[in-house]
Amino acid sequence: MKKKIISIVLPSYNEEGNIEKIYLEVTKLFKIQLKKYDYEIVFIDNDSKDKTRDIIRKICKKDKKSKAIFNTKNFGQFNSPYYGLLNTKGDAAVSMASDFQDPVDIIPKFVKAWEEGYKIAIGVRKTSTDNFILRNIKKLYYNLINKFSNVDQIKMFTGFGLYDKDFINILRKLDDPTPFLRGIVAELGYKRKEIPFEQGKRTSGKTSNNFYSLYDAAMLSFTSYTKIGLRLATFFGGIVLIISVVIAIVYLLMKLIWWDRFQAGMIPMLLGMLFLGSVQILFIGIIGEYVLAINQRSMKRPLVIEEERINF
């Protein structure tokens, strides 16, 4: 009987110290624990500036089950892994980081859940490695997103997981130029199993995550799965309008009745103007995020542009 194929997608960006190690760990896994399955490894490199591509080329030269896609530039932390999943041929595909923060030994648990009938098996971190402030900001963010969205976002989930080919085929049909896999997994409602794990440490190299990338992820989720930003702008604007009209009427009456004794200070007026101006700018920024999301999707740009393919 023909073996089922499991595809392993390994996105990379400046992972010269990790990429060969993770390859060896994955292949060892299939030789020992997952012997009854065939495999393919799909590297997708986001324009690394170190020796990552040279190492991948050497791997692909000696192992024809290894394939590579080299992007022309860095297309971001979401597009590249997503595109890698779309280019798999396996009966199921596993997406995982190349820096060992997603542990290889969880893969057999994913496969077991898949064989039990789950279309999706995902890794959910037991604990956060973030500092106290960032951890609580994320907690507040997820609580707000889940409260104001029709889709319950999955906490402590980064995309690490196994996806059945039926789910991958759905992803191919979505044709989304700005995909957010974490939200899509929750949105589409496929039967899934969540497997807790302890996040590992990078064996070498430096993470490319920073405040901007975290903000980008937060806004992508916010604009894709909530309407609260737009609704808040509408409701707050309406409330402030009513309050302003009432204050204007009261001010006019006081002027007419107590003209000689009534003197309005400039400081309260200036503070009010600054407050309203700040609120307007804030909501213009929020609406701008929604407009940006619409603009990116309407342009229908490709997920990535390939520079080179190996072993496809």
C-alpha positions in Angstrom: 0.0 0.0 0.0 1.3 3.4 -0.9 2.5 5.4 2.1 0.8 8.6 3.0 2.9 11.7 2.5 3.4 14.3 5.2 4.9 17.6 4.0 7.0 19.7 6.4 7.1 23.4 5.7 10.2 25.2 7.1 10.2 29.0 6.5 13.5 30.6 7.1 15.1 34.0 7.4 18.8 34.2 8.4 18.8 30.7 9.9 22.2 29.5 8.9 22.8 28.1 12.4 19.5 26.2 12.6 18.4 25.1 9.1 20.6 22.0 8.8 20.0 21.0 12.4 16.2 21.2 12.0 16.4 19.2 8.7 18.4 16.5 10.4 15.9 16.3 13.3 12.9 16.1 11.0 14.4 13.4 8.8 15.5 11.4 11.9 11.9 11.6 13.1 10.6 10.0 9.9 13.3 7.2 10.0 12.4 6.3 13.6 9.0 7.3 14.8 7.1 7.9 11.6 8.5 5.1 9.5 5.2 4.2 7.9 4.9 7.6 6.3 6.7 9.2 3.4 7.7 12.8 3.6 8.7 15.9 1.7 10.4 19.0 3.2 9.6 22.4 1.7 12.0 25.1 2.6 10.8 28.6 1.8 13.4 31.3 2.3 12.5 35.0 2.8 15.6 36.5 1.2 18.1 35.5 3.9 21.3 37.6 4.0 23.5 34.9 5.6 24.5 31.4 4.3 21.0 29.9 4.8 20.4 29.5 1.1 23.7 27.9 0.4 23.0 25.3 3.1 19.5 24.7 1.7 20.9 24.1 -1.8 23.4 21.5 -0.4 20.5 19.7 1.4 18.3 19.7 -1.8 21.2 18.4 -3.9 21.7 15.3 -1.7 18.0 14.8 -0.8 15.5 14.9 -3.6 12.7 14.8 -1.0 13.8 18.3 0.0 12.5 21.2 -2.0 13.2 24.9 -1.9 11.5 28.2 -2.8 13.6 31.3 -2.6 11.7 34.6 -2.5 13.0 37.7 -4.2 12.6 39.7 -1.0 11.3 39.4 2.5 7.5 39.1 2.1 6.8 39.0 5.9 6.1 36.5 8.6 2.7 35.5 7.4 2.8 35.3 3.6 5.9 33.1 3.3 4.8 30.2 5.5 1.3 30.4 4.0 2.7 30.2 0.5 4.8 27.2 1.5 1.7 25.4 2.6 0.0 26.1 -0.7 3.0 24.4 -2.5 2.9 21.1 -0.6 1.7 17.8 -2.2 1.3 15.8 1.0 -1.8 14.2 2.4 -1.1 16.6 5.3 1.3 19.4 5.9 3.0 20.6 9.0 4.1 24.3 9.3 6.8 25.0 11.9 9.5 27.5 12.7 13.1 26.6 11.7 14.6 27.9 14.9 13.5 25.0 17.2 11.0 27.2 19.1 8.4 24.8 17.6 9.6 21.4 19.0 10.0 18.6 16.4 8.8 15.9 18.9 5.3 17.3 18.8 4.9 16.2 15.2 4.0 12.6 16.0 1.2 13.9 18.3 -0.1 15.9 15.4 0.0 12.9 13.1 -1.8 10.8 15.8 -4.6 13.3 16.1 -4.8 13.5 12.3 -5.2 9.7 12.1 -8.0 10.0 14.7 -10.0 12.1 12.3 -9.0 15.7 13.1 -8.4 17.8 10.0 -6.3 20.2 12.0 -3.9 19.6 14.9 -2.3 22.7 16.3 0.3 23.4 19.0 -0.8 25.8 21.7 1.9 27.1 24.0 1.4 26.3 27.7 3.2 29.4 28.9 4.4 32.6 27.4 8.1 33.5 27.1 7.2 37.2 26.9 8.0 39.7 29.6 5.3 40.6 32.2 4.2 43.8 30.3 4.0 42.2 26.8 2.3 39.1 28.2 -0.5 41.1 29.8 -0.9 43.3 26.7 -1.4 40.2 24.6 -3.8 38.8 27.2 -5.9 42.0 27.1 -5.7 42.0 23.3 -7.0 38.5 22.9 -9.8 39.1 25.4 -10.9 42.2 23.5 -10.7 40.4 20.1 -12.7 37.5 21.3 -15.3 39.8 22.9 -15.9 41.9 19.8 -15.4 39.2 17.1 -17.7 36.5 15.8 -14.6 34.3 15.5 -12.9 33.1 18.7 -9.2 33.6 18.2 -6.9 30.8 19.5 -4.7 32.0 22.3 -1.0 31.1 22.4 -1.2 29.8 18.8 1.4 30.9 16.2 0.5 28.7 13.2 2.5 25.7 14.3 0.4 22.7 13.4 -0.7 20.0 11.0 -3.2 20.7 8.3 -5.1 18.1 6.2 -4.9 18.4 2.4 -8.7 19.2 2.4 -7.9 22.3 4.5 -4.9 23.2 2.3 -7.2 23.0 -0.8 -9.6 25.5 0.9 -6.6 27.8 1.5 -5.8 27.7 -2.2 -9.3 28.8 -3.0 -9.3 31.7 -0.6 -7.1 33.8 -2.8 -6.2 36.1 0.0 -3.2 38.4 -0.6 -2.9 39.2 3.2 -3.7 35.8 4.9 -3.7 35.5 8.6 -3.5 31.7 9.2 -4.1 31.9 12.9 -7.5 33.6 12.3 -8.4 31.4 9.3 -7.9 28.2 11.3 -10.4 29.5 13.9 -12.8 31.0 11.3 -13.3 28.0 9.0 -14.4 25.8 11.8 -12.7 22.5 10.8 -12.5 19.9 13.5 -9.2 20.5 15.3 -7.2 19.2 18.2 -5.2 21.6 20.3 -2.0 20.1 21.7 -0.2 22.0 24.5 3.6 22.3 24.4 6.5 24.2 26.0 8.1 26.6 23.6 11.7 25.9 23.0 14.6 28.3 22.8 16.3 29.3 19.6 19.5 27.2 19.3 21.2 30.1 17.5 20.6 33.3 15.7 18.4 36.2 16.6 14.6 36.5 16.3 13.3 38.9 13.7 10.2 39.7 15.7 9.9 43.2 17.0 7.3 45.8 18.1 6.4 46.5 14.4 5.9 42.9 13.5 3.7 42.3 16.6 1.7 45.4 15.9 1.3 44.3 12.2 -0.1 40.9 13.4 -2.4 42.6 15.9 -3.8 45.0 13.3 -4.2 42.3 10.7 -6.3 40.2 13.1 -8.2 43.3 14.4 -9.2 44.6 10.9 -10.0 41.1 9.6 -12.2 39.8 12.4 -13.8 42.8 14.2 -16.0 45.8 13.4 -15.5 47.4 16.8 -13.0 50.1 15.6 -15.5 51.5 13.1 -18.4 51.1 15.4 -16.6 52.9 18.2 -15.8 55.8 15.9 -19.5 56.1 15.0 -20.8 55.8 18.5 -18.3 58.0 20.1 -18.7 60.6 17.4 -22.5 60.6 18.0 -22.2 60.9 21.8 -19.7 63.8 21.5 -22.0 65.5 19.0 -24.9 65.4 21.4 -22.8 66.6 24.3 -21.4 69.4 22.2 -24.9 70.6 21.2 -26.0 70.6 24.8 -22.9 72.5 26.0 -23.4 75.0 23.1 -27.0 75.6 24.2 -26.1 76.0 27.9 -23.3 78.3 26.9 -25.6 80.5 24.8 -28.2 80.7 27.6 -25.6 81.7 30.1 -24.3 84.3 27.8 -27.7 85.8 27.3 -28.9 85.6 30.9 -25.7 86.4 32.8 -23.7 88.4 30.2 -22.0 90.8 32.6 -21.1 88.2 35.1 -20.3 85.3 32.8 -16.7 84.9 31.6 -15.5 81.7 30.1 -11.9 80.8 30.5 -9.8 79.8 27.5 -8.0 76.9 29.2 -11.1 74.6 29.5 -11.9 75.4 25.9 -8.4 74.6 24.7 -8.3 71.4 26.7 -11.6 70.4 25.1 -10.3 71.1 21.6 -7.1 69.1 22.3 -9.1 66.2 23.6 -11.5 66.1 20.7 -8.6 66.6 18.2 -6.7 63.7 19.8 -9.8 61.4 19.6 -10.4 62.3 16.0 -6.8 61.5 15.1 -7.0 58.2 16.9 -10.1 57.1 15.1 -8.8 58.3 11.8 -5.8 56.0 12.4 -8.1 53.1 13.2 -10.2 53.7 10.2 -7.0 54.0 8.2 -6.0 50.5 9.3 -9.3 49.1 7.9 -8.8 51.1 4.7 -5.2 49.7 4.4 -6.5 46.2 4.8 -9.1 46.7 2.1 -6.5 48.3 -0.2 -4.1 45.4 0.2 -6.8 42.9 -0.5 -8.3 44.8 -3.5 -4.8 45.1 -5.2 -4.7 41.3 -5.4 -0.9 41.2 -5.3 0.8 37.8 -5.2 1.7 36.3 -1.8 5.3 36.2 -2.7 7.5 36.5 -5.9 9.8 33.5 -6.4 13.4 33.9 -7.4 14.2 30.2 -7.6 12.7 26.7 -7.2 14.6 23.6 -6.4 13.4 19.9 -6.8 9.8 20.8 -7.7 
